[in-house]
């Protein structure tokens, strides 16, 4: 599993294929990340944690 921003999803999938794991689960966060307020980062983190739980457990909300 990996986490990447929307700007790098294509690259992340290509790297996963190159490493032999084309089905690598990817949690995606919005890009750009560095210019976000603390509240926005907190919301992004909550969403990302939810994605990670879904990817790890195989259960969608």
Phi and psi restraints in degrees (range 20) as a CNS / XPLOR table:
assign (resid 1 and name C) (resid 2 and name N)
       (resid 2 and name CA) (resid 2 and name C) 1.0 -143.2 20.0 2
assign (resid 2 and name N) (resid 2 and name CA)
       (resid 2 and name C) (resid 3 and name N) 1.0 165.0 20.0 2
assign (resid 2 and name C) (resid 3 and name N)
       (resid 3 and name CA) (resid 3 and name C) 1.0 -122.9 20.0 2
assign (resid 3 and name N) (resid 3 and name CA)
       (resid 3 and name C) (resid 4 and name N) 1.0 131.6 20.0 2
assign (resid 3 and name C) (resid 4 and name N)
       (resid 4 and name CA) (resid 4 and name C) 1.0 -147.0 20.0 2
assign (resid 4 and name N) (resid 4 and name CA)
       (resid 4 and name C) (resid 5 and name N) 1.0 162.5 20.0 2
assign (resid 4 and name C) (resid 5 and name N)
       (resid 5 and name CA) (resid 5 and name C) 1.0 -85.3 20.0 2
assign (resid 5 and name N) (resid 5 and name CA)
       (resid 5 and name C) (resid 6 and name N) 1.0 163.5 20.0 2
assign (resid 5 and name C) (resid 6 and name N)
       (resid 6 and name CA) (resid 6 and name C) 1.0 -55.3 20.0 2
assign (resid 6 and name N) (resid 6 and name CA)
       (resid 6 and name C) (resid 7 and name N) 1.0 -31.2 20.0 2
assign (resid 6 and name C) (resid 7 and name N)
       (resid 7 and name CA) (resid 7 and name C) 1.0 -69.4 20.0 2
assign (resid 7 and name N) (resid 7 and name CA)
       (resid 7 and name C) (resid 8 and name N) 1.0 -17.3 20.0 2
assign (resid 7 and name C) (resid 8 and name N)
       (resid 8 and name CA) (resid 8 and name C) 1.0 -119.8 20.0 2
assign (resid 8 and name N) (resid 8 and name CA)
       (resid 8 and name C) (resid 9 and name N) 1.0 12.8 20.0 2
assign (resid 8 and name C) (resid 9 and name N)
       (resid 9 and name CA) (resid 9 and name C) 1.0 -60.6 20.0 2
assign (resid 9 and name N) (resid 9 and name CA)
       (resid 9 and name C) (resid 10 and name N) 1.0 -46.4 20.0 2
assign (resid 9 and name C) (resid 10 and name N)
       (resid 10 and name CA) (resid 10 and name C) 1.0 -59.9 20.0 2
assign (resid 10 and name N) (resid 10 and name CA)
       (resid 10 and name C) (resid 11 and name N) 1.0 -44.2 20.0 2
assign (resid 10 and name C) (resid 11 and name N)
       (resid 11 and name CA) (resid 11 and name C) 1.0 -64.3 20.0 2
assign (resid 11 and name N) (resid 11 and name CA)
       (resid 11 and name C) (resid 12 and name N) 1.0 -42.1 20.0 2
assign (resid 11 and name C) (resid 12 and name N)
       (resid 12 and name CA) (resid 12 and name C) 1.0 -60.5 20.0 2
assign (resid 12 and name N) (resid 12 and name CA)
       (resid 12 and name C) (resid 13 and name N) 1.0 -43.1 20.0 2
assign (resid 12 and name C) (resid 13 and name N)
       (resid 13 and name CA) (resid 13 and name C) 1.0 -66.5 20.0 2
assign (resid 13 and name N) (resid 13 and name CA)
       (resid 13 and name C) (resid 14 and name N) 1.0 -39.1 20.0 2
assign (resid 13 and name C) (resid 14 and name N)
       (resid 14 and name CA) (resid 14 and name C) 1.0 -64.7 20.0 2
assign (resid 14 and name N) (resid 14 and name CA)
       (resid 14 and name C) (resid 15 and name N) 1.0 -41.8 20.0 2
assign (resid 14 and name C) (resid 15 and name N)
       (resid 15 and name CA) (resid 15 and name C) 1.0 -64.7 20.0 2
assign (resid 15 and name N) (resid 15 and name CA)
       (resid 15 and name C) (resid 16 and name N) 1.0 -41.5 20.0 2
assign (resid 15 and name C) (resid 16 and name N)
       (resid 16 and name CA) (resid 16 and name C) 1.0 -60.6 20.0 2
assign (resid 16 and name N) (resid 16 and name CA)
       (resid 16 and name C) (resid 17 and name N) 1.0 -44.2 20.0 2
assign (resid 16 and name C) (resid 17 and name N)
       (resid 17 and name CA) (resid 17 and name C) 1.0 -61.9 20.0 2
assign (resid 17 and name N) (resid 17 and name CA)
       (resid 17 and name C) (resid 18 and name N) 1.0 -43.9 20.0 2
assign (resid 17 and name C) (resid 18 and name N)
       (resid 18 and name CA) (resid 18 and name C) 1.0 -62.6 20.0 2
assign (resid 18 and name N) (resid 18 and name CA)
       (resid 18 and name C) (resid 19 and name N) 1.0 -29.4 20.0 2
assign (resid 18 and name C) (resid 19 and name N)
       (resid 19 and name CA) (resid 19 and name C) 1.0 -91.8 20.0 2
assign (resid 19 and name N) (resid 19 and name CA)
       (resid 19 and name C) (resid 20 and name N) 1.0 5.4 20.0 2
assign (resid 19 and name C) (resid 20 and name N)
       (resid 20 and name CA) (resid 20 and name C) 1.0 86.4 20.0 2
assign (resid 20 and name N) (resid 20 and name CA)
       (resid 20 and name C) (resid 21 and name N) 1.0 16.5 20.0 2
assign (resid 20 and name C) (resid 21 and name N)
       (resid 21 and name CA) (resid 21 and name C) 1.0 -131.9 20.0 2
assign (resid 21 and name N) (resid 21 and name CA)
       (resid 21 and name C) (resid 22 and name N) 1.0 72.3 20.0 2
assign (resid 21 and name C) (resid 22 and name N)
       (resid 22 and name CA) (resid 22 and name C) 1.0 -67.5 20.0 2
assign (resid 22 and name N) (resid 22 and name CA)
       (resid 22 and name C) (resid 23 and name N) 1.0 -12.3 20.0 2
assign (resid 22 and name C) (resid 23 and name N)
       (resid 23 and name CA) (resid 23 and name C) 1.0 -102.0 20.0 2
assign (resid 23 and name N) (resid 23 and name CA)
       (resid 23 and name C) (resid 24 and name N) 1.0 17.6 20.0 2
assign (resid 23 and name C) (resid 24 and name N)
       (resid 24 and name CA) (resid 24 and name C) 1.0 -57.5 20.0 2
assign (resid 24 and name N) (resid 24 and name CA)
       (resid 24 and name C) (resid 25 and name N) 1.0 123.7 20.0 2
assign (resid 24 and name C) (resid 25 and name N)
       (resid 25 and name CA) (resid 25 and name C) 1.0 -68.0 20.0 2
assign (resid 25 and name N) (resid 25 and name CA)
       (resid 25 and name C) (resid 26 and name N) 1.0 138.5 20.0 2
assign (resid 25 and name C) (resid 26 and name N)
       (resid 26 and name CA) (resid 26 and name C) 1.0 -128.0 20.0 2
assign (resid 26 and name N) (resid 26 and name CA)
       (resid 26 and name C) (resid 27 and name N) 1.0 122.9 20.0 2
assign (resid 26 and name C) (resid 27 and name N)
       (resid 27 and name CA) (resid 27 and name C) 1.0 -89.6 20.0 2
assign (resid 27 and name N) (resid 27 and name CA)
       (resid 27 and name C) (resid 28 and name N) 1.0 134.1 20.0 2
assign (resid 27 and name C) (resid 28 and name N)
       (resid 28 and name CA) (resid 28 and name C) 1.0 -116.0 20.0 2
assign (resid 28 and name N) (resid 28 and name CA)
       (resid 28 and name C) (resid 29 and name N) 1.0 130.4 20.0 2
assign (resid 28 and name C) (resid 29 and name N)
       (resid 29 and name CA) (resid 29 and name C) 1.0 -114.0 20.0 2
assign (resid 29 and name N) (resid 29 and name CA)
       (resid 29 and name C) (resid 30 and name N) 1.0 154.8 20.0 2
assign (resid 29 and name C) (resid 30 and name N)
       (resid 30 and name CA) (resid 30 and name C) 1.0 -66.1 20.0 2
assign (resid 30 and name N) (resid 30 and name CA)
       (resid 30 and name C) (resid 31 and name N) 1.0 151.5 20.0 2
assign (resid 30 and name C) (resid 31 and name N)
       (resid 31 and name CA) (resid 31 and name C) 1.0 -120.5 20.0 2
assign (resid 31 and name N) (resid 31 and name CA)
       (resid 31 and name C) (resid 32 and name N) 1.0 141.9 20.0 2
assign (resid 31 and name C) (resid 32 and name N)
       (resid 32 and name CA) (resid 32 and name C) 1.0 -79.6 20.0 2
assign (resid 32 and name N) (resid 32 and name CA)
       (resid 32 and name C) (resid 33 and name N) 1.0 155.6 20.0 2
assign (resid 32 and name C) (resid 33 and name N)
       (resid 33 and name CA) (resid 33 and name C) 1.0 -100.1 20.0 2
assign (resid 33 and name N) (resid 33 and name CA)
       (resid 33 and name C) (resid 34 and name N) 1.0 -35.6 20.0 2
assign (resid 33 and name C) (resid 34 and name N)
       (resid 34 and name CA) (resid 34 and name C) 1.0 -66.2 20.0 2
assign (resid 34 and name N) (resid 34 and name CA)
       (resid 34 and name C) (resid 35 and name N) 1.0 -18.8 20.0 2
assign (resid 34 and name C) (resid 35 and name N)
       (resid 35 and name CA) (resid 35 and name C) 1.0 -97.9 20.0 2
assign (resid 35 and name N) (resid 35 and name CA)
       (resid 35 and name C) (resid 36 and name N) 1.0 9.8 20.0 2
assign (resid 35 and name C) (resid 36 and name N)
       (resid 36 and name CA) (resid 36 and name C) 1.0 -82.0 20.0 2
assign (resid 36 and name N) (resid 36 and name CA)
       (resid 36 and name C) (resid 37 and name N) 1.0 151.4 20.0 2
assign (resid 36 and name C) (resid 37 and name N)
       (resid 37 and name CA) (resid 37 and name C) 1.0 -75.2 20.0 2
assign (resid 37 and name N) (resid 37 and name CA)
       (resid 37 and name C) (resid 38 and name N) 1.0 166.6 20.0 2
assign (resid 37 and name C) (resid 38 and name N)
       (resid 38 and name CA) (resid 38 and name C) 1.0 -58.3 20.0 2
assign (resid 38 and name N) (resid 38 and name CA)
       (resid 38 and name C) (resid 39 and name N) 1.0 -41.4 20.0 2
assign (resid 38 and name C) (resid 39 and name N)
       (resid 39 and name CA) (resid 39 and name C) 1.0 -64.4 20.0 2
assign (resid 39 and name N) (resid 39 and name CA)
       (resid 39 and name C) (resid 40 and name N) 1.0 -40.4 20.0 2
assign (resid 39 and name C) (resid 40 and name N)
       (resid 40 and name CA) (resid 40 and name C) 1.0 -64.9 20.0 2
assign (resid 40 and name N) (resid 40 and name CA)
       (resid 40 and name C) (resid 41 and name N) 1.0 -42.0 20.0 2
assign (resid 40 and name C) (resid 41 and name N)
       (resid 41 and name CA) (resid 41 and name C) 1.0 -62.5 20.0 2
assign (resid 41 and name N) (resid 41 and name CA)
       (resid 41 and name C) (resid 42 and name N) 1.0 -41.0 20.0 2
assign (resid 41 and name C) (resid 42 and name N)
       (resid 42 and name CA) (resid 42 and name C) 1.0 -61.5 20.0 2
assign (resid 42 and name N) (resid 42 and name CA)
       (resid 42 and name C) (resid 43 and name N) 1.0 -44.2 20.0 2
assign (resid 42 and name C) (resid 43 and name N)
       (resid 43 and name CA) (resid 43 and name C) 1.0 -65.2 20.0 2
assign (resid 43 and name N) (resid 43 and name CA)
       (resid 43 and name C) (resid 44 and name N) 1.0 -41.8 20.0 2
assign (resid 43 and name C) (resid 44 and name N)
       (resid 44 and name CA) (resid 44 and name C) 1.0 -61.7 20.0 2
assign (resid 44 and name N) (resid 44 and name CA)
       (resid 44 and name C) (resid 45 and name N) 1.0 -42.9 20.0 2
assign (resid 44 and name C) (resid 45 and name N)
       (resid 45 and name CA) (resid 45 and name C) 1.0 -62.3 20.0 2
assign (resid 45 and name N) (resid 45 and name CA)
       (resid 45 and name C) (resid 46 and name N) 1.0 -42.6 20.0 2
assign (resid 45 and name C) (resid 46 and name N)
       (resid 46 and name CA) (resid 46 and name C) 1.0 -61.6 20.0 2
assign (resid 46 and name N) (resid 46 and name CA)
       (resid 46 and name C) (resid 47 and name N) 1.0 -44.2 20.0 2
assign (resid 46 and name C) (resid 47 and name N)
       (resid 47 and name CA) (resid 47 and name C) 1.0 -63.2 20.0 2
assign (resid 47 and name N) (resid 47 and name CA)
       (resid 47 and name C) (resid 48 and name N) 1.0 -41.9 20.0 2
assign (resid 47 and name C) (resid 48 and name N)
       (resid 48 and name CA) (resid 48 and name C) 1.0 -64.6 20.0 2
assign (resid 48 and name N) (resid 48 and name CA)
       (resid 48 and name C) (resid 49 and name N) 1.0 -42.2 20.0 2
assign (resid 48 and name C) (resid 49 and name N)
       (resid 49 and name CA) (resid 49 and name C) 1.0 -61.4 20.0 2
assign (resid 49 and name N) (resid 49 and name CA)
       (resid 49 and name C) (resid 50 and name N) 1.0 -42.1 20.0 2
assign (resid 49 and name C) (resid 50 and name N)
       (resid 50 and name CA) (resid 50 and name C) 1.0 -60.0 20.0 2
assign (resid 50 and name N) (resid 50 and name CA)
       (resid 50 and name C) (resid 51 and name N) 1.0 -43.7 20.0 2
assign (resid 50 and name C) (resid 51 and name N)
       (resid 51 and name CA) (resid 51 and name C) 1.0 -61.1 20.0 2
assign (resid 51 and name N) (resid 51 and name CA)
       (resid 51 and name C) (resid 52 and name N) 1.0 -43.7 20.0 2
assign (resid 51 and name C) (resid 52 and name N)
       (resid 52 and name CA) (resid 52 and name C) 1.0 -61.9 20.0 2
assign (resid 52 and name N) (resid 52 and name CA)
       (resid 52 and name C) (resid 53 and name N) 1.0 -43.0 20.0 2
assign (resid 52 and name C) (resid 53 and name N)
       (resid 53 and name CA) (resid 53 and name C) 1.0 -61.1 20.0 2
assign (resid 53 and name N) (resid 53 and name CA)
       (resid 53 and name C) (resid 54 and name N) 1.0 -44.9 20.0 2
assign (resid 53 and name C) (resid 54 and name N)
       (resid 54 and name CA) (resid 54 and name C) 1.0 -61.5 20.0 2
assign (resid 54 and name N) (resid 54 and name CA)
       (resid 54 and name C) (resid 55 and name N) 1.0 -43.2 20.0 2
assign (resid 54 and name C) (resid 55 and name N)
       (resid 55 and name CA) (resid 55 and name C) 1.0 -67.9 20.0 2
assign (resid 55 and name N) (resid 55 and name CA)
       (resid 55 and name C) (resid 56 and name N) 1.0 -39.3 20.0 2
assign (resid 55 and name C) (resid 56 and name N)
       (resid 56 and name CA) (resid 56 and name C) 1.0 -71.0 20.0 2
assign (resid 56 and name N) (resid 56 and name CA)
       (resid 56 and name C) (resid 57 and name N) 1.0 -41.8 20.0 2
assign (resid 56 and name C) (resid 57 and name N)
       (resid 57 and name CA) (resid 57 and name C) 1.0 -90.0 20.0 2
assign (resid 57 and name N) (resid 57 and name CA)
       (resid 57 and name C) (resid 58 and name N) 1.0 -18.1 20.0 2
assign (resid 57 and name C) (resid 58 and name N)
       (resid 58 and name CA) (resid 58 and name C) 1.0 77.1 20.0 2
assign (resid 58 and name N) (resid 58 and name CA)
       (resid 58 and name C) (resid 59 and name N) 1.0 12.5 20.0 2
assign (resid 58 and name C) (resid 59 and name N)
       (resid 59 and name CA) (resid 59 and name C) 1.0 -109.3 20.0 2
assign (resid 59 and name N) (resid 59 and name CA)
       (resid 59 and name C) (resid 60 and name N) 1.0 121.8 20.0 2
assign (resid 59 and name C) (resid 60 and name N)
       (resid 60 and name CA) (resid 60 and name C) 1.0 -87.0 20.0 2
assign (resid 60 and name N) (resid 60 and name CA)
       (resid 60 and name C) (resid 61 and name N) 1.0 147.0 20.0 2
